[in-house]
Amino acid sequence: WDHTLRLWEVATGRCIRTFKGHTKDVLAVAFSADNRHIISCGRDKTIRLWNTVGEVKKVYSDKPHSEWVTSVAITPSEAAEETLVLSAGWDNKVKAFKLLDGSHVADMEAHTGPVNSVVVSPDGTVAASAGKDGKVCLWKLTGEDKFTVSHTFDCGDHTINAPYQNLELYSSVR
């Protein structure tokens, strides 16, 4: 809760780098598929793009969240310019941004309460978001109806997070 990210060396358990830039608690981080970019988000309502040496390369300011940003995910892509960052927030929205320049691509609205998490399928075609409204929404990330809900699951009066394993299963059976 010190407003930082830390990069740890797994073999030794030693912190090898501290990333400073957030002004409030950091709530989530994600690595790009090529391990060259790190995305973070937090209670300061920001999404930040970092390089692996701890430098902030971009603060996403094009149509940002109006409340805490609770989760981030990065789509897998061969080309960084095609890679998207998805974010979930307490403003009831999932948002999509271009990784490198941070430009806003879409607001994905289906939740009626704060969104706790967002994850992307391994093939990058589907995302799942989960929120305090008890819903899990599956979002299309490709095709003409990109950024629309393909399925919604009502899980009752539970605060939930979307498990990554279910996205793998969904991707293989759809």
Legacy VTK file of the C-alpha trace (Angstrom):
# vtk DataFile Version 3.0
C-alpha trace
ASCII
DATASET POLYDATA
POINTS 174 float
0.000 0.000 0.000
2.998 2.248 -0.543
1.877 3.329 -4.058
4.643 1.298 -5.741
5.106 -1.805 -7.887
7.969 -4.173 -7.170
9.784 -6.551 -9.475
10.998 -9.667 -7.668
13.696 -12.157 -8.585
11.943 -15.495 -8.194
15.057 -17.567 -7.464
16.176 -15.424 -4.521
12.975 -13.696 -3.440
14.836 -10.395 -3.652
13.227 -7.165 -4.841
15.283 -6.030 -7.828
13.309 -2.940 -8.819
10.744 -0.564 -7.350
8.415 1.344 -9.682
7.274 4.733 -8.371
4.580 6.896 -9.938
1.124 6.055 -8.584
-0.228 8.513 -6.025
-2.490 6.005 -4.247
-2.637 2.233 -3.745
-1.747 0.029 -6.726
-4.475 -2.585 -7.221
-3.309 -4.672 -10.200
-0.492 -5.227 -12.691
-0.105 -7.186 -15.938
2.806 -8.080 -18.217
2.603 -7.977 -22.003
3.113 -11.323 -23.780
6.640 -10.301 -24.819
7.505 -9.209 -21.235
8.590 -5.773 -22.501
5.687 -3.774 -21.058
3.993 -3.643 -17.673
0.580 -2.093 -17.057
-0.571 -1.011 -13.610
-3.703 0.545 -12.169
-4.965 1.746 -8.845
-6.980 3.884 -6.538
-5.568 7.039 -8.128
-7.890 6.232 -11.088
-4.948 5.860 -13.468
-3.530 3.250 -15.802
0.217 3.431 -16.333
2.468 1.843 -18.957
5.976 1.002 -17.711
9.116 -0.443 -19.219
10.894 -3.145 -17.240
13.500 -0.766 -15.831
10.814 1.113 -13.908
10.186 4.125 -16.114
6.636 5.341 -16.717
6.230 5.500 -20.494
2.599 6.624 -20.557
-0.249 7.555 -18.238
-3.479 6.766 -20.053
-5.464 10.003 -19.973
-7.764 9.629 -22.999
-11.250 9.084 -21.471
-9.987 7.646 -18.162
-12.029 5.873 -15.494
-13.896 8.178 -13.113
-13.369 5.867 -10.119
-10.760 3.342 -8.895
-9.268 1.127 -11.585
-9.275 -2.370 -10.102
-7.904 -4.664 -12.805
-5.933 -4.627 -16.047
-5.275 -7.215 -18.756
-3.293 -7.168 -21.981
-4.331 -8.935 -25.172
-1.743 -11.247 -26.716
-0.502 -9.949 -30.054
2.509 -10.348 -32.323
2.576 -6.590 -32.972
2.655 -4.133 -30.063
0.675 -1.571 -32.105
-2.251 -4.053 -32.253
-2.154 -4.896 -28.554
-4.986 -3.692 -26.343
-5.149 -2.984 -22.639
-8.454 -3.752 -20.941
-9.266 -2.210 -17.597
-12.017 -2.684 -15.032
-13.208 0.029 -12.702
-15.502 1.041 -9.914
-17.290 3.297 -12.423
-19.068 0.089 -13.637
-17.068 0.035 -16.889
-14.593 -2.085 -18.754
-12.477 0.065 -21.052
-10.172 -0.732 -23.951
-7.057 1.263 -24.845
-4.212 0.857 -27.328
-1.143 -0.366 -25.455
1.528 1.940 -26.847
-0.175 5.315 -27.165
-2.916 4.843 -24.543
-5.655 6.049 -26.869
-9.180 5.095 -25.844
-10.765 2.460 -28.089
-14.041 1.508 -26.361
-16.191 1.671 -23.263
-17.765 -1.702 -22.613
-20.823 -1.255 -20.442
-22.955 -4.107 -19.106
-22.298 -4.121 -15.356
-24.591 -2.327 -12.906
-22.016 -2.138 -10.138
-18.249 -1.819 -9.687
-16.199 -4.174 -11.863
-13.597 -6.119 -9.877
-11.630 -7.903 -12.566
-11.031 -8.409 -16.248
-9.065 -11.211 -17.935
-8.323 -12.077 -21.566
-8.420 -15.546 -23.130
-5.082 -16.981 -24.295
-6.036 -16.491 -27.951
-7.139 -12.880 -27.358
-10.633 -13.306 -28.814
-12.641 -13.151 -25.577
-12.443 -11.219 -22.332
-14.343 -11.822 -19.117
-15.247 -9.224 -16.533
-16.663 -9.843 -13.073
-18.235 -7.422 -10.675
-19.990 -6.602 -7.464
-23.299 -6.868 -9.337
-22.813 -10.661 -9.316
-22.359 -10.848 -13.089
-19.665 -12.330 -15.268
-19.736 -10.860 -18.773
-17.959 -12.390 -21.748
-16.889 -9.807 -24.319
-16.054 -10.319 -27.995
-12.670 -8.841 -28.873
-12.725 -9.587 -32.611
-15.095 -9.267 -35.559
-17.706 -6.725 -36.573
-19.397 -6.881 -33.169
-16.137 -6.296 -31.309
-16.499 -5.016 -27.703
-20.023 -6.405 -27.284
-21.243 -8.926 -24.716
-21.560 -12.473 -26.023
-22.795 -14.014 -22.750
-23.726 -12.832 -19.265
-23.818 -15.117 -16.262
-25.707 -14.086 -13.123
-23.893 -15.459 -10.111
-26.270 -13.992 -7.524
-25.426 -11.638 -4.714
-21.730 -12.357 -4.689
-18.696 -10.195 -5.232
-16.767 -12.248 -7.738
-13.545 -12.328 -9.699
-13.223 -13.988 -13.119
-11.066 -17.122 -13.052
-8.608 -17.374 -15.950
-9.073 -21.150 -16.254
-12.739 -20.705 -17.230
-11.710 -18.454 -20.114
-9.376 -21.160 -21.410
-12.217 -23.657 -21.271
-14.634 -21.244 -22.926
-12.159 -20.478 -25.719
-11.728 -24.152 -26.502
-15.449 -25.026 -26.602
-17.050 -22.073 -28.381
LINES 1 175
174 0 1 2 3 4 5 6 7 8 9 10 11 12 13 14 15 16 17 18 19 20 21 22 23 24 25 26 27 28 29 30 31 32 33 34 35 36 37 38 39 40 41 42 43 44 45 46 47 48 49 50 51 52 53 54 55 56 57 58 59 60 61 62 63 64 65 66 67 68 69 70 71 72 73 74 75 76 77 78 79 80 81 82 83 84 85 86 87 88 89 90 91 92 93 94 95 96 97 98 99 100 101 102 103 104 105 106 107 108 109 110 111 112 113 114 115 116 117 118 119 120 121 122 123 124 125 126 127 128 129 130 131 132 133 134 135 136 137 138 139 140 141 142 143 144 145 146 147 148 149 150 151 152 153 154 155 156 157 158 159 160 161 162 163 164 165 166 167 168 169 170 171 172 173
